[in-house]
Amino acid sequence: MQQQPIIGFIGAGNMAGAIIDGMLASGYPADRIWVCDRNAPKRDAFAAKGLQATDDNNALIETCEAVVLAVKPQVLKQVLEPLRDAFQASKPLVVSVAASVTAEAIDRWLGGGFAVIRTMPNTPSLVMTGATGLFANDAVDASEREAVEAIFSAIGVAVWVEDEEALHSVTATSGSAPAYFFRFMEAMQKAAEEAGLDAATAQQLIVQTAMGAARMVEQTGETPAQLRQKVCSPKGTTEQAIFSFERDNIDDVVARAMQACMDRSRVLSKELAG
Ligand SMILES: NC(=O)c1ccc[n+]([C@@H]2O[C@H](COP(=O)([O-])OP(=O)(O)OC[C@H]3O[C@@H](n4cnc5c(N)ncnc54)[C@H](OP(=O)(O)O)[C@@H]3O)[C@@H](O)[C@H]2O)c1
């Protein structure tokens, strides 16, 4: 595959938009990106950025060396099956962002024989700080891996897993995880307001602190445990908060939530593979 393949997106919604914005920001030529969506306003918005926008999936598949599947998982099978002949005729690299749909199911719906890369991005991709897990089936070659990794690296970090089962763990660790942090922030917001801060002040402090803590882990090279110990002076205030978390078994609370997420991911994968 060339360094910059012609790449097409079936479904031009939120996730396709985030990926495309990242591609454009990293210098990917707009005229080598196609989108197909059934909504004219979405097509027009992408056409205004210099992309090729169409309502004809067959034309997109015929032209593109890589096709990104970016429709909702529940409709993916019904979108793909009528396109089977077009896919078989040109055999593009298939890249899926659809949560929980296995590479095997996608390949089967398309009639078999495809190089498929399955990805698990997360919502911070929308603000260019995504975390994406990638899995390639055996038909994918090294240059295809490289090209797709470059695309997802443009909207954050991209990591490969060699066993598709590990995408369930990625789902629990990053795919669904923004919501865990949002939930923690909600709880802090509530407690801060109950302690007398106004809502805007509380939110400003919480958001800045969340970003600061993440950046410290990223930039100092120290582990979260080391950084936590550094701010916990003996008999100080922070230590008391951490003791309270430990009494409430925070490790168990988080582990159970992540297990519930993985369990649901496995059930959905089975349901969607039909
Ligand atoms: N959003 C996220 O943060 C996120 C995170 C991880 C993974 N994902 C995955 O990304 C995928 C897309 O999610 P999204 O949030 O971007 O969805 P979305 O905003 O609903 O975008 C999907 C788009 O595809 C269009 N579409 C449906 N059928 C079509 C067809 N046959 N041909 C062309 N276009 C068609 C939809 O039109 P209608 O609206 O008219 O149906 C919609 O505009 C999902 O599979 C999801 O699992 C999303």
The ligand as an SDF file (V2000), in Angstrom:
LIG
                    3D

 48 52  0  0  0  0  0  0  0  0999 V2000
  -18.7660    8.3220   19.0890 N   0  0  0  0  0  0  0  0  0  0  0  0
  -17.7540    7.7450   19.7540 C   0  0  0  0  0  0  0  0  0  0  0  0
  -17.1410    8.3330   20.6050 O   0  0  0  0  0  0  0  0  0  0  0  0
  -17.3010    6.3420   19.4460 C   0  0  0  0  0  0  0  0  0  0  0  0
  -16.3200    5.7350   20.2350 C   0  0  0  0  0  0  0  0  0  0  0  0
  -15.8830    4.4640   19.8970 C   0  0  0  0  0  0  0  0  0  0  0  0
  -16.4140    3.8200   18.7940 C   0  0  0  0  0  0  0  0  0  0  0  0
  -17.3800    4.4220   18.0690 N   0  0  0  0  0  0  0  0  0  0  0  0
  -17.9500    3.7090   16.9450 C   0  0  0  0  0  0  0  0  0  0  0  0
  -18.0010    4.5800   15.8240 O   0  0  0  0  0  0  0  0  0  0  0  0
  -19.1020    4.1890   15.0080 C   0  0  0  0  0  0  0  0  0  0  0  0
  -19.8280    5.4320   14.5890 C   0  0  0  0  0  0  0  0  0  0  0  0
  -20.3050    6.0960   15.7370 O   0  0  0  0  0  0  0  0  0  0  0  0
  -20.7610    7.6120   15.6580 P   0  0  0  0  0  0  0  0  0  0  0  0
  -20.9720    8.0640   17.0520 O   0  0  0  0  0  0  0  0  0  0  0  0
  -19.8070    8.3770   14.7830 O   0  0  0  0  0  0  0  0  0  0  0  0
  -22.1710    7.4320   14.8910 O   0  0  0  0  0  0  0  0  0  0  0  0
  -23.0320    8.4920   14.0830 P   0  0  0  0  0  0  0  0  0  0  0  0
  -22.6590    9.8870   14.5100 O   0  0  0  0  0  0  0  0  0  0  0  0
  -24.4500    8.0500   14.1670 O   0  0  0  0  0  0  0  0  0  0  0  0
  -22.5240    8.3250   12.5770 O   0  0  0  0  0  0  0  0  0  0  0  0
  -22.9160    7.3000   11.7110 C   0  0  0  0  0  0  0  0  0  0  0  0
  -23.3570    7.9570   10.4040 C   0  0  0  0  0  0  0  0  0  0  0  0
  -23.5440    6.9410    9.4230 O   0  0  0  0  0  0  0  0  0  0  0  0
  -24.7330    7.2300    8.7090 C   0  0  0  0  0  0  0  0  0  0  0  0
  -25.2220    6.0500    8.0150 N   0  0  0  0  0  0  0  0  0  0  0  0
  -26.0620    5.0720    8.4790 C   0  0  0  0  0  0  0  0  0  0  0  0
  -26.2550    4.1450    7.5140 N   0  0  0  0  0  0  0  0  0  0  0  0
  -25.5350    4.5370    6.4370 C   0  0  0  0  0  0  0  0  0  0  0  0
  -25.3080    3.9860    5.1560 C   0  0  0  0  0  0  0  0  0  0  0  0
  -25.9080    2.8530    4.7520 N   0  0  0  0  0  0  0  0  0  0  0  0
  -24.4790    4.6330    4.3050 N   0  0  0  0  0  0  0  0  0  0  0  0
  -23.8780    5.7810    4.6730 C   0  0  0  0  0  0  0  0  0  0  0  0
  -24.0510    6.3490    5.8850 N   0  0  0  0  0  0  0  0  0  0  0  0
  -24.8650    5.7450    6.7520 C   0  0  0  0  0  0  0  0  0  0  0  0
  -25.6480    7.7200    9.7980 C   0  0  0  0  0  0  0  0  0  0  0  0
  -26.8030    8.3310    9.2810 O   0  0  0  0  0  0  0  0  0  0  0  0
  -28.1520    8.3370   10.1970 P   0  0  0  0  0  0  0  0  0  0  0  0
  -27.8280    9.2010   11.3710 O   0  0  0  0  0  0  0  0  0  0  0  0
  -29.1710    8.9290    9.2750 O   0  0  0  0  0  0  0  0  0  0  0  0
  -28.4180    6.9220   10.5750 O   0  0  0  0  0  0  0  0  0  0  0  0
  -24.7000    8.6830   10.5280 C   0  0  0  0  0  0  0  0  0  0  0  0
  -24.6180    9.9320    9.8700 O   0  0  0  0  0  0  0  0  0  0  0  0
  -19.9600    3.2410   15.8230 C   0  0  0  0  0  0  0  0  0  0  0  0
  -19.8680    1.9460   15.2860 O   0  0  0  0  0  0  0  0  0  0  0  0
  -19.3790    3.2850   17.2110 C   0  0  0  0  0  0  0  0  0  0  0  0
  -19.3970    2.0080   17.8300 O   0  0  0  0  0  0  0  0  0  0  0  0
  -17.8400    5.6700   18.3690 C   0  0  0  0  0  0  0  0  0  0  0  0
  1  2  1  0
  2  3  2  0
  2  4  1  0
  4  5  1  0
  4 48  2  0
  5  6  2  0
  6  7  1  0
  7  8  2  0
  8  9  1  0
  8 48  1  0
  9 10  1  0
  9 46  1  0
 10 11  1  0
 11 12  1  0
 11 44  1  0
 12 13  1  0
 13 14  1  0
 14 15  2  0
 14 16  1  0
 14 17  1  0
 17 18  1  0
 18 19  2  0
 18 20  1  0
 18 21  1  0
 21 22  1  0
 22 23  1  0
 23 24  1  0
 23 42  1  0
 24 25  1  0
 25 26  1  0
 25 36  1  0
 26 27  1  0
 26 35  1  0
 27 28  2  0
 28 29  1  0
 29 30  1  0
 29 35  2  0
 30 31  1  0
 30 32  2  0
 32 33  1  0
 33 34  2  0
 34 35  1  0
 36 37  1  0
 36 42  1  0
 37 38  1  0
 38 39  2  0
 38 40  1  0
 38 41  1  0
 42 43  1  0
 44 45  1  0
 44 46  1  0
 46 47  1  0
M  CHG  2   8   1  16  -1
M  END
$$$$
